């Protein structure tokens, strides 16, 4: 014999549920009926979850978004570094060539002990061309970051072609010498020799102690700013 399922009166159930929420005393929640207690507990749980999301997970979400925004830049950096890694042998070869070139240039700069010899070479170049030195005066040395510059005021007299040859000889010295502010003056007497005034500049590299002193002075000057 089949048994019939009991019928549930939904209207009565909802009415009973609604009555449980009426006349509640907020100061005595322990005396509330079961339904309001369960609803309050559920509300507290939802509030805790929401607060945890906003106070804890929101920072995590912001960090995640920031990392996502960094992804295109990281990909670009990776491509650049990958290209450098592929070309590393060629870059090392170029670096070696540049270092060799710098070494060759440094060899053309006299050291402090070689300046006197270089001045003698300049003088000998003029004498060898038959020029008369009226002025040969080294100036005040100007110290730069990694080298020092020495200006030399010159005034020589002689024939036009000899003066030109002297300028060429100076430019062809094994050490770097440059000529600046060159002035050639013709004498009133056509038979008298020409006169040339020029500033020759030679350069020397600084030794390790001088470089350290320059860096120390630059650091001190930067600290004062």
Buried (B, 14 or more C-beta within 10 A) or exposed (E): EEEEEEEEEEEEEEEEBEEBEEEBEEEEEEEBBEBBBEBEEEEEEEEEEEEEEEEEEEEEEEEEEEEEEEEEEEEEEEEEEEEEEEEEEEEEEEEEEEEEEEEEEEEEBBEEEBBEEBBEBBBEBBEEBEBEBEEBEBEEEEBEEEBBBBBBBBBBBBEEEBBEBBBEBBEEBEBBBEBEEEEEEEEEEEEEBBBBBBBBBBBBBBEEEBBEEBEEEEEEEEEEE
